[in-house]
């Protein structure tokens, strides 16, 4: 859940239902697709599949694998898609955002010298937090709390004892943040299969690292996250797999 990796190095600043046509550029230049499909909008269990495109043909990369969504399933998020009627994601609703999204920076507990991702990478420290208070000027951002004047009541430490943020990717949701629109949405490690999140998408370390190593900003990756029925309702219109 991050507007930008504010106050980190400048190069790191950049993480249901069928919906109407996205802007043409969303898929025109997309060469990597991360598809997260859920059986219904109340399900914690979902499946992630990676695809890459050369020319007009999409090809699956690796095997599909399970992921966990929010404890209460999915609700419409704020991303590349236009606003949709229906249940909207709100701060604290324990729902993962549905829709189309870009990825932001990768992050983790390892030093930058020890990783080789194509995504920009931010090594997490004990003073970095993600701000969950929508009245704060830093809402939906990861900041170093020792380098800014505190103006929030709700925040999450990025250096968790359970190490769920040992590896992660920021999902660009609610980037022009609306009040109570939802914040700090990540791909991160799960506790175990079937254990829901507070709104993120979680998976095994093996699968998350494979995704982090594969994602290439130059190939304009897009996350499509929604129900199976919603995806079937429009996939053909946009030439998606």
VENMO-V644154 format. One line per field, one symbol per residue. ss: DSSP state (h for helix, s for strand, l for the rest). phi: phi as a letter, one per 30 degrees, with the letter a starting at -180 (. if undefined). burial: b if it has 9 or more other C-alpha atoms within 8 Angstrom, else e. Layout:
ss=???
phi=???
burial=???
This chain:
ss=lllllllllhhhllllllllllllhhhhlllsssssssllllllssssssssssllsssssssssssslsllsssslllllllllllslllllllsssssslsssssslllhhhllllllsssllllssssllllllllllsssllllllllllssslllllllllsssssllllllllllllllsssslllllllslllssslhhhhhhhhhhllhhhllsssssshhhhhllhhhhlll
phi=.bdaddiceedcdb..bdbdedeedececdcbbcccccdadcdddbbcbcbbbbicccbdcicdbdbccdecibbecbbddddbdjdcdbeidicddckcbcccddblcddedccbdddebcddcdccbcdccddddceibcbdddcbddbbccabddcdddidcebabdcdchdcedeidjbhcbcadcdadjddcdkdcbaddeddddddddebedchdbccbadddddddbeddcidd
burial=bbbbbeebeeebbebbebeeeeeeebeeebbbbbbbbbbbbebbbbbbbbbbbeeeebebeeeeebbbbbbbbbbbbbbbbeeeeeeebebebbbbbbbbbbbbbbbbbbeeeeeebbbbbbbbeebbbbbbbbebeebbbbbbbeeeeeebeebebbbeeeebbbbbbbbbbbbebeeebbbbbbbbbbeebebbbbbbbbbbbebbbeebbebbeebbbbbbbbbbbbbbebbeeeeee
